[in-house]
Amino acid sequence: MKKRIVSALLAGFLLISATACGKQTAADAAQPVADPTQAYLDTVDVDYAYELALKLEDIRSNETLGYRTAGSDAELATGDMLKAEMERIGLQNVTKDAFTLDTWTFTKAQLGFEDSAGEAHVAELGGYQTDFVTDGAETFTVIDGGRGTEADLAGLDVTGKLVLVNINQREDWWINYPAYEAYLAGAAAVIAVQDGGYAEVSDDALNEQDVCGPSYAPAFSMSRTDAELLRAAMNEFGEATVTLDADSRVGMDGTSYNIVGTIPGRDTESMVLMSAHYDSYFAGFQDDNAAIALMMGIAKGLIDSGYQPEKTLVFCAMAAEEWGVSNTRYDWSTGAYNQIFRVHPEWVGKVIADINFELPTMNEGTSDQIRTSYELKTFVDGFKSAVPQVDGVFPDGIEIIVPTQTWSDDFSLSIAGVPSSVTALRGGFAQTHYHSQFDNRDTYSREAFLFHHNMYGLLMMAYDHCAVSPLDFSTRLSALRDAMDDTVMTAEQVAALNAALDGAEAAASAAWEKVSEVNAAYQKALDAGDTAQADALLQESRQLNADVLAAFKFAEDSFVRLTWEDSSFFPHEHSQNNLTALKSAAEALKQGDSAAALDNYLYLVDNNWYAYDWSRETFTYFTDYVLNQSADRLMWGAGRVQGHEDLFDVIRSLQEKRGDSGADYTAELARLDQAIATQTTMLNEQVSHEVSALEELTARLTQIAA
């Protein structure tokens, strides 16, 4: 019933300027109402946005490759350009919001060597957020370090040398592990060659990711083509003499700016936010030049069409999304985190929704995708039927995915209490072009860009016509119920959670009906041009809106936790997943099958995947910096990892015993039994927390529905 209501409301929005928050009656239809939605669609200038995306490429710190990185002169200059552009297109109250971050400027990295034919060759290297500055072209020995693991480096003298390593960051490990392992061994730097996972578009592709490690463990990126030439030129010991001319600098506690402009609305107490980030690797056409351009194109379209918003529409160009804090696992989304937690925390409770952009001009797949907070899914599902089709793109429509994840700025906004959505990152592009020099204008689809101008402009208008943030809490509750594994949880735990969920879902349904009724009445008044009635309804619903947003913030605080791989999940899933793996590993050992324990189960427990290939020092370092670092350095990750089961010694012992049919696993089983006991206790605590949180959420939702 709820979804049918929302769909009807949004059909009315498209036809008569109504949005997803109201119905059109026959009497309303007879009124000569202007159609701002069609005016907006007629005014959208995709070519303006495309040209702006290209203009962003001109500001760079690395003349050959691009780069517009955290706190660099290139990022600062881009911020100034965007501020001027916001003012030029008519946005008001344009500001540069300063915040503190760690900075990175990557000017160059050129590796010179003679190939196997004796010809001089210069390889252009990509960079990571680490310190490495030479005095011109300095001579080094480069050594082949395999995959850069502890075993690969054992027996090699890498002191003062450059270590060439193959890496697949999607399937294996992040760059910080081989970089730190090489640092411990005394290497000058690591040169990483992408061996699948990312930058698969071409053997000439470089790849760039956030480093998630200390600035004093340097790393660079090399193409597979150049690496093949270099390896062919190495001597019998896997070494070659090269020159490296590099300038990569990390600075602590610098300053950058988020750029903010507005279209003021009649209601100065409420806001709809639109955001994208303006830092980039390489040219960064999709990620995120086109996203900034989409945001600006929508702002310009709304202004040029004469749209008069009810709420203040806020457009925020975020700095330092790709990276902004050194030596933390959570080193990205720095600009967004600072904007909502430190610069403008008062936005929480005022912003009814955020629309965030990533990679918006790709025509990939037959359907488009929007990732949203759980609570926005019902609303956006209803809204999508209002989006006009564009020939040649997304014939199967729009898919709504939940929840928000850590991969983009919307996660920082969501956990602060701002319901959010984002254009979804697609798997194909992520593996081929993403964060490489091939993320350029050749990937542009005008049809996709037009579709997204239409869709997200209309979505912003739809939010603008809601008196109350349109949040349906039943989606999160349903997902929590689905995340319960009754083969791991006790019958008592399952019963307690189900009972708490039953009450919460009933309250969520009633609350959503209340929110929908208020929004429908508000939209009806707007459709009729009765601003006095609309304003009266708005004033009457202010407390309701505040309560709905406060309930959302409570749900984010209570139910959003992170895996050791940075994925969002429910609190109980941490120990539930660990127990599944631990018990299966223990059973395998009881059967004498250490290979099954190692290959199928133990690597699934927390971050123990990294115990297989890295030294104890490296493993411990990247565990401790999550558990024992100040919250201001952990930012959006602070407190969301719930614990750590250290199985390093068990894994190493089993690796030594692999293939030994007579091996004694008594000690390993004892440690696993201890881990099982710990995780069992934790699971009980997590379930108790969830039950209490559900009871509190039920009370809040009951009050909303009253």
C-alpha positions in Angstrom: 0.0 0.0 0.0 2.8 2.4 0.9 4.6 2.0 -2.4 1.4 2.5 -4.3 0.7 5.7 -2.5 4.2 7.1 -3.3 4.0 6.0 -6.9 0.7 7.9 -7.4 2.1 11.0 -5.7 5.1 11.0 -8.0 3.0 10.5 -11.1 1.2 13.7 -10.1 4.5 15.5 -9.6 5.7 14.9 -13.1 2.3 15.8 -14.7 1.4 19.0 -12.8 4.5 20.1 -11.0 3.6 18.0 -8.0 6.4 16.0 -6.4 6.6 12.7 -4.6 4.9 14.2 -1.6 1.4 14.9 -2.8 -1.6 13.7 -4.8 -3.4 15.4 -7.7 -7.2 15.5 -7.3 -9.6 16.3 -10.1 -10.2 19.8 -8.6 -6.5 20.4 -8.5 -6.1 19.4 -12.1 -8.6 22.0 -13.1 -6.4 24.8 -11.6 -4.1 26.6 -14.1 -0.9 25.5 -12.3 2.5 26.3 -13.8 4.8 23.3 -14.5 8.2 23.9 -13.1 9.3 20.4 -13.8 8.8 20.8 -17.5 10.4 24.2 -17.4 13.5 22.6 -15.7 13.6 19.8 -18.2 13.4 22.3 -21.1 16.2 24.4 -19.6 18.8 21.8 -18.7 22.0 22.5 -20.6 24.1 19.3 -20.8 26.6 20.9 -23.1 27.4 23.5 -20.4 28.0 20.8 -17.9 30.2 18.8 -20.3 32.4 21.8 -21.1 32.8 22.5 -17.4 33.9 18.9 -16.8 36.6 19.4 -19.4 37.6 22.7 -18.0 38.4 21.0 -14.6 41.1 18.9 -16.3 43.2 22.0 -17.0 44.1 22.5 -13.3 46.6 19.9 -12.2 49.8 19.3 -10.2 51.3 16.7 -12.5 51.6 18.3 -16.0 51.7 14.9 -17.7 49.2 12.8 -15.7 46.9 15.3 -14.0 46.2 15.0 -10.3 44.2 17.5 -8.2 44.8 16.2 -4.7 44.1 17.0 -1.1 45.2 20.5 -0.2 47.4 20.9 -3.2 47.7 24.1 -5.1 45.7 22.5 -7.9 42.9 21.6 -5.5 42.9 25.1 -4.0 42.9 26.7 -7.5 40.0 24.5 -8.5 38.0 25.5 -5.5 38.5 29.2 -6.4 37.4 28.5 -9.9 34.3 26.7 -8.7 33.4 29.5 -6.3 33.6 32.0 -9.2 31.5 29.7 -11.4 28.8 29.2 -8.7 28.6 33.0 -8.5 28.5 33.4 -12.3 25.6 31.0 -12.8 23.6 32.7 -10.0 24.0 30.7 -6.9 23.8 32.8 -3.7 25.7 33.0 -0.4 28.7 31.3 -2.0 31.4 30.4 0.6 34.7 28.7 0.9 34.4 26.5 4.0 37.9 25.9 5.4 38.8 22.7 7.2 42.1 21.0 8.3 43.5 18.0 6.6 46.7 16.4 5.6 47.9 17.5 2.1 49.4 15.7 -0.8 51.0 17.2 -3.9 52.3 14.8 -6.6 54.3 16.7 -9.2 56.2 14.0 -11.0 57.7 10.5 -10.9 59.8 9.5 -14.0 61.8 6.2 -14.1 64.6 6.0 -16.6 66.3 2.8 -17.7 67.8 1.0 -20.7 65.6 -1.7 -22.1 66.9 -5.1 -23.1 67.8 -3.8 -26.5 69.9 -1.0 -25.0 67.4 1.7 -25.9 66.7 4.5 -23.3 63.2 4.4 -21.9 61.4 6.7 -19.5 58.4 5.4 -17.7 55.8 7.8 -16.3 54.8 6.6 -12.8 51.7 7.3 -10.9 51.9 8.2 -7.2 50.5 7.4 -3.8 50.1 9.7 -0.8 53.6 9.2 0.5 56.8 11.3 0.8 59.5 10.8 -1.8 61.5 13.7 -3.3 64.7 13.3 -5.3 67.3 16.0 -6.2 66.7 15.6 -9.9 67.2 12.2 -11.5 68.9 10.0 -8.9 70.3 6.5 -9.6 68.8 3.5 -7.8 68.8 -0.2 -8.1 65.4 -1.7 -8.8 64.8 -5.3 -7.7 61.9 -7.7 -8.6 60.1 -8.3 -5.4 57.4 -10.7 -6.7 54.2 -9.8 -5.0 56.0 -8.0 -2.2 55.0 -10.4 0.6 57.1 -11.4 3.6 58.1 -14.6 1.8 58.8 -12.8 -1.5 61.2 -10.4 0.2 62.9 -13.0 2.4 66.5 -13.6 1.3 66.5 -10.4 -0.9 68.7 -7.5 -0.1 66.3 -4.6 -0.8 68.1 -2.0 1.4 67.9 1.4 -0.3 66.4 -0.2 -3.5 63.2 0.3 -5.4 61.1 -2.9 -5.1 59.0 -3.8 -8.1 55.9 -5.8 -7.1 52.7 -7.1 -8.7 49.5 -6.3 -6.9 45.8 -7.0 -7.3 44.1 -4.7 -4.8 40.6 -6.1 -5.5 41.4 -9.7 -5.0 44.4 -9.7 -2.6 45.5 -6.7 -0.5 45.8 -3.0 -0.5 49.0 -1.1 -1.4 49.9 -0.3 2.2 50.8 -3.9 2.9 53.7 -4.4 0.4 54.7 -0.7 0.9 55.1 -1.2 4.7 56.7 -4.6 4.4 59.3 -3.2 2.0 59.8 -0.2 4.3 60.5 -2.6 7.2 63.1 -4.4 5.0 64.9 -1.1 4.3 63.6 -0.4 0.8 63.6 3.0 -0.7 60.2 2.6 -2.2 57.7 0.2 -3.8 56.7 0.4 -7.4 53.4 -1.4 -7.8 52.2 -3.0 -11.1 48.5 -3.6 -11.2 48.0 -7.3 -11.9 44.2 -7.4 -12.4 41.4 -6.0 -10.2 41.9 -2.4 -11.4 43.2 -0.6 -14.5 42.4 -3.7 -16.7 41.5 -1.5 -19.6 45.0 -1.4 -21.0 48.5 -2.7 -20.3 49.5 1.0 -20.5 47.2 1.9 -17.6 48.5 3.3 -14.4 46.4 2.9 -11.2 45.9 5.1 -8.2 44.2 4.4 -4.9 44.3 5.9 -1.4 47.3 4.5 0.4 45.8 3.7 3.9 49.3 3.8 5.4 52.1 6.1 6.7 53.7 8.7 4.4 57.2 7.3 5.2 56.6 4.0 3.4 56.7 5.3 -0.2 55.0 3.8 -3.2 54.5 4.5 -6.9 52.4 2.9 -9.7 53.8 1.5 -13.0 52.0 0.2 -16.1 52.2 -3.4 -17.1 53.8 -2.4 -20.4 56.6 -0.5 -18.7 57.1 -3.2 -16.1 57.5 -5.9 -18.8 60.2 -3.8 -20.4 61.9 -3.2 -17.1 61.8 -6.9 -16.0 63.2 -7.9 -19.4 66.2 -5.6 -18.7 67.0 -7.0 -15.3 70.1 -9.1 -14.8 70.2 -12.7 -13.5 69.6 -11.5 -9.9 66.4 -9.7 -10.9 67.9 -6.2 -10.6 68.5 -3.3 -12.9 70.0 0.2 -12.6 67.5 3.0 -13.1 67.1 6.7 -12.5 64.1 8.2 -10.6 63.1 11.8 -10.7 60.3 12.2 -8.3 58.4 14.8 -6.2 55.7 13.5 -4.0 55.0 15.4 -0.8 52.7 14.9 2.2 52.1 17.7 4.6 50.4 17.5 8.0 47.6 19.8 9.2 47.1 21.9 6.0 43.9 23.6 4.8 41.5 23.0 2.0 38.0 24.2 1.2 34.5 22.9 0.5 32.7 25.3 -1.8 29.1 25.9 -1.1 26.4 27.9 -2.9 22.6 28.1 -2.4 19.3 28.8 -4.1 17.4 30.3 -1.1 13.9 28.9 -0.5 10.9 30.3 1.4 11.6 28.0 4.3 15.0 29.1 5.6 15.0 26.3 8.3 15.1 23.4 5.9 17.6 22.3 3.2 18.0 19.9 0.4 21.7 19.1 -0.2 23.5 18.1 -3.4 27.2 17.2 -3.4 30.1 15.9 -5.4 33.9 16.0 -4.9 36.4 18.0 -6.9 39.7 16.3 -6.1 40.8 13.7 -8.6 43.4 11.3 -9.7 44.7 11.7 -13.3 42.2 13.6 -15.4 39.4 12.2 -13.4 36.6 12.8 -16.0 34.0 10.5 -14.4 35.5 10.6 -10.9 34.6 13.3 -10.3 34.8 16.1 -12.9 31.5 15.1 -14.5 29.9 14.8 -11.1 30.8 18.3 -10.2 29.6 19.4 -13.6 26.3 17.5 -13.1 25.7 19.3 -9.8 26.5 22.6 -11.4 24.4 21.8 -14.5 21.4 21.0 -12.2 21.9 24.2 -10.2 22.1 26.3 -13.4 19.0 24.5 -14.8 17.0 25.3 -11.7 18.1 28.9 -11.7 17.6 29.5 -15.4 14.1 27.8 -15.4 13.0 30.3 -12.7 12.3 27.5 -10.2 11.3 29.0 -6.8 12.3 26.4 -4.1 10.4 25.9 -0.9 13.5 24.9 1.0 17.0 26.3 0.6 18.8 24.2 -2.0 22.5 23.7 -1.1 25.2 22.7 -3.6 28.5 21.6 -2.1 31.7 20.8 -4.0 33.6 18.7 -1.6 37.4 18.7 -1.4 39.6 15.7 -0.4 37.2 12.8 -1.1 39.9 10.5 -2.5 42.3 11.1 0.5 42.9 13.6 3.2 44.3 12.1 6.4 47.6 10.3 6.5 48.2 6.9 8.2 44.6 5.7 8.8 42.5 3.0 7.3 39.7 5.6 6.8 41.7 8.2 4.9 39.1 9.2 2.3 35.8 11.3 2.4 37.8 13.8 4.4 36.0 16.9 3.0 32.5 15.5 3.5 33.3 14.3 7.0 34.7 17.7 8.0 31.8 19.6 6.4 29.0 17.8 8.3 30.8 17.0 11.6 33.0 20.0 12.1 32.2 22.9 9.8 28.4 22.8 9.6 27.2 20.3 12.2 24.0 22.4 12.5 23.0 21.1 9.0 22.0 17.9 10.8 18.3 18.2 11.5 17.9 20.8 8.7 18.9 18.8 5.6 16.0 16.4 4.8 18.1 14.6 2.1 21.4 14.7 0.3 22.0 13.6 -3.3 25.7 12.8 -3.9 27.3 12.2 -7.3 30.0 9.8 -8.6 30.8 8.7 -12.1 27.5 10.1 -13.7 28.1 10.0 -17.4 28.6 6.3 -18.0 26.2 4.3 -20.2 27.0 0.9 -18.7 24.4 -1.8 -18.2 20.7 -1.8 -19.1 19.5 -0.2 -15.9 20.6 2.8 -13.9 21.4 2.4 -10.2 21.0 4.7 -7.1 22.3 3.7 -3.8 20.4 5.2 -0.8 20.1 5.1 2.9 17.7 2.4 3.9 15.0 4.8 4.9 14.9 6.6 1.5 14.4 3.5 -0.6 10.5 3.5 -0.5 10.5 7.2 -1.6 13.0 6.8 -4.3 11.4 3.6 -5.6 8.2 5.6 -6.0 10.0 8.5 -7.5 11.7 6.7 -10.3 8.6 6.3 -12.4 8.6 10.1 -12.8 11.9 10.2 -14.6 11.6 10.6 -18.4 13.3 8.0 -20.5 16.2 9.1 -22.7 16.7 7.1 -25.9 19.8 4.9 -25.9 20.3 4.6 -22.2 19.0 2.4 -19.3 16.1 0.8 -21.1 15.3 -1.3 -18.0 14.9 1.7 -15.8 16.3 2.4 -12.4 17.4 0.0 -9.6 17.5 1.2 -6.0 20.3 -0.4 -3.8 20.7 -0.1 0.0 22.4 0.9 2.2 24.9 3.6 1.7 28.5 2.3 1.9 31.8 3.8 2.8 33.0 4.2 -0.8 31.8 7.7 -1.2 30.9 10.9 0.6 27.3 10.0 1.3 28.4 7.6 4.0 29.9 10.4 6.1 26.7 12.4 5.6 24.5 9.5 6.5 26.1 8.6 9.8 26.0 12.3 10.8 22.2 12.1 10.4 21.6 13.3 6.8 19.6 10.7 4.7 21.6 10.3 1.5 21.9 8.7 -1.9 24.6 8.4 -4.6 25.0 7.4 -8.2 26.2 3.8 -7.8 29.8 2.8 -8.8 29.5 0.1 -11.4 31.7 -3.1 -11.3 32.8 -3.0 -14.9 34.1 0.5 -14.9 35.6 0.0 -11.5 37.8 -2.8 -12.8 38.8 -1.2 -16.1 39.0 2.6 -16.1 38.5 3.7 -12.5 41.4 5.6 -11.0 43.5 5.4 -14.2 44.5 7.8 -16.9 41.8 6.1 -19.0 39.1 7.8 -17.0 38.9 10.5 -19.6 36.4 12.1 -21.9 36.3 9.0 -24.1 34.0 7.4 -21.5 31.4 10.2 -21.9 27.8 9.3 -22.7 25.7 12.4 -23.5 22.6 10.3 -23.1 23.5 9.2 -19.6 24.5 12.7 -18.6 21.1 14.0 -19.9 19.3 11.2 -18.0 21.0 12.1 -14.8 20.4 15.8 -15.2 16.7 15.0 -15.6 16.5 12.5 -12.9 18.4 14.2 -10.1 17.1 17.6 -10.9 13.5 16.2 -10.5 14.6 14.3 -7.4 15.9 17.5 -5.8 12.6 19.2 -6.6 10.7 16.2 -5.1 12.6 16.5 -1.8 12.0 20.2 -1.9 8.2 19.6 -1.8 8.3 17.4 1.2 7.3 19.0 4.5 8.9 16.1 6.4 11.9 14.0 5.4 10.3 11.0 3.6 11.8 8.2 5.6 10.4 4.7 5.8 12.2 2.8 8.5 10.8 -0.6 7.5 13.5 -1.2 4.9 16.3 -1.1 7.5 14.2 -3.3 9.9 13.6 -5.9 7.1 17.3 -6.0 6.3 18.1 -6.5 9.9 15.7 -9.5 10.1 17.2 -10.9 6.9 20.7 -10.6 8.4 19.9 -13.0 11.2 21.4 -16.5 10.9 19.5 -18.9 13.1 22.1 -21.6 12.6 24.6 -19.4 14.6 22.3 -17.4 16.9 20.6 -19.1 19.8 16.9 -19.6 19.8 16.6 -17.1 22.6 18.5 -14.5 20.6 16.4 -15.1 17.5 13.2 -14.8 19.5 14.3 -11.6 21.2 15.3 -9.9 18.0 12.2 -11.0 16.1 9.9 -9.8 18.9 11.7 -6.4 19.0 11.5 -6.2 15.2 7.8 -7.0 15.2 7.1 -4.0 17.4 9.5 -1.8 15.5 8.0 -2.7 12.1 4.5 -2.0 13.3 5.6 1.4 14.6 7.6 2.1 11.3 4.5 1.4 9.2 2.4 3.8 11.3 5.1 6.5 11.2 5.5 6.2 7.4 1.7 6.6 7.0 1.8 9.7 9.1 4.7 11.2 7.2 3.0 10.4 3.9 -0.2 12.0 5.0 1.5 15.2 6.1 3.5 15.4 2.9 0.5 14.8 0.7 -1.4 17.6 2.4 1.5 19.9 2.0 1.9 19.1 -1.7 -1.8 19.6 -2.2 -1.6 23.1 -0.8 1.4 23.8 -3.0 -0.4 22.5 -6.0 -3.3 24.8 -5.3 -1.1 27.8 -4.9 -2.3 28.1 -1.3 1.0 29.2 0.3 -0.7 30.2 3.5 -2.0 26.7 4.0 1.4 25.2 3.0 3.2 27.4 5.4 0.8 26.5 8.2 1.3 22.8 7.5 5.0 23.3 7.5 5.0 25.0 10.8 2.8 22.3 12.3 5.1 19.6 11.1 8.4 21.0 12.2 8.6 18.9 15.3 7.5 15.9 13.3 10.4 16.5 10.8 12.8 16.9 13.6 11.7 13.7 15.3 11.9 11.8 12.0 15.5 13.0 11.3 16.5 12.3 15.0 15.2 8.8 14.6 17.3 8.4 11.5 20.4 9.6 13.3 19.6 7.2 16.1 19.3 4.3 13.7 22.6 5.1 12.0 24.3 5.4 15.4 22.8 2.1 16.7 22.9 -0.2 13.7 25.8 0.9 11.4 29.0 -1.0 12.0 32.0 -1.7 9.7 33.7 -4.9 8.7 37.5 -5.0 8.6 37.1 -4.5 4.8 35.1 -1.3 5.3 31.6 -2.6 4.4 28.6 -1.5 6.4 26.7 -4.2 8.3 24.6 -4.7 11.4 26.3 -5.1 14.8 25.5 -8.8 15.3 26.9 -9.7 11.9 30.4 -9.2 13.2 30.4 -12.1 15.7 27.8 -14.1 13.7 30.2 -14.2 10.7 33.2 -14.8 12.8 31.5 -17.7 14.6 30.5 -19.3 11.4 34.1 -19.3 10.2 35.7 -20.2 13.5 33.4 -23.2 14.1 33.9 -24.5 10.6 37.7 -24.1 10.9 37.7 -26.0 14.2 35.6 -28.8 12.7 38.1 -29.0 9.8 41.0 -29.4 12.2 39.2 -32.1 14.2 39.0 -33.9 10.9 42.7 -33.4 10.4 42.2 -31.0 7.5 44.3 -28.0 8.0 44.1 -27.0 4.4 40.3 -26.5 4.6 40.7 -24.5 7.8 43.3 -22.2 6.1 41.8 -22.0 2.6 38.1 -21.8 3.4 37.6 -20.3 6.9 40.2 -18.6 8.9 40.9 -15.8 6.5 37.2 -14.8 6.9 37.7 -13.8 10.6 38.3 -10.0 10.9 41.5 -9.0 9.1 43.2 -12.4 9.4 43.5 -12.6 5.7 46.7 -10.5 6.1 48.3 -13.0 8.5 48.9 -15.4 5.6 51.4 -13.3 3.7 52.7 -10.5 5.9 55.1 -10.3 8.8 53.8 -10.0 12.4 55.0 -6.4 12.4 53.0 -5.4 9.3 49.9 -7.3 10.5 50.0 -5.7 13.9 50.7 -2.3 12.6 47.6 -2.2 10.4 45.5 -3.7 13.2 46.6 -1.3 15.9 46.1 1.8 13.8 42.4 1.0 13.7 41.9 0.0 17.3 44.4 2.3 19.0 44.2 5.7 17.2 42.4 8.9 18.1 38.9 9.4 16.7 39.9 12.6 14.9 42.3 10.5 12.7 39.8 7.7 12.2 37.0 10.1 11.3 33.9 8.2 10.0 35.5 4.8 11.0 35.9 5.7 14.6 34.2 3.1 16.9 32.5 1.2 14.1 34.9 -1.8 14.1 33.7 -3.9 17.0 36.8 -5.9 17.8 39.6 -8.1 16.6 40.3 -11.8 16.9 44.1 -12.2 16.4 44.7 -15.6 14.7 48.1 -14.8 13.4 49.9 -17.5 15.4 47.3 -20.1 14.6 47.5 -19.4 10.8 51.3 -19.5 10.8 51.4 -22.7 12.7 48.9 -24.3 10.4 50.9 -23.1 7.4 53.9 -24.9 8.7 51.9 -28.1 9.3 50.1 -28.1 6.0 50.5 -31.5 4.4 51.6 -33.2 7.6 49.1 -36.0 8.0 50.2 -36.7 11.5 50.1 -33.1 12.8 48.8 -32.4 16.3 46.3 -29.5 16.3 45.7 -29.4 20.0 47.2 -25.9 20.5 45.4 -24.5 17.5 42.1 -26.0 18.6 42.5 -24.5 22.0 43.0 -21.0 20.6 40.0 -21.4 18.3 37.9 -22.6 21.2 39.0 -19.4 23.1 38.0 -17.3 20.1 34.7 -19.0 19.8 33.9 -18.3 23.5 34.9 -14.6 23.0 32.8 -14.2 19.9 29.8 -16.0 21.6 29.9 -13.5 24.4 30.2 -10.6 21.9 27.3 -11.9 19.9 25.1 -11.9 23.0 26.2 -8.4 23.8 25.5 -7.3 20.2 22.1 -8.8 20.1 21.2 -7.3 23.5 22.3 -3.9 22.1 20.2 -4.3 19.0 17.1 -5.3 21.0 17.5 -2.3 23.3 18.0 0.0 20.3 15.0 -1.5 18.5 12.9 -0.8 21.6 14.1 2.8 21.7 13.5 3.2 18.0 10.0 1.8 18.4 9.3 4.4 21.1 10.5 7.1 18.8 8.5 5.9 15.8 5.4 5.5 18.0 5.7 9.1 19.0 6.1 10.1 15.3 2.9 8.3 14.4 0.9 9.7 17.3 
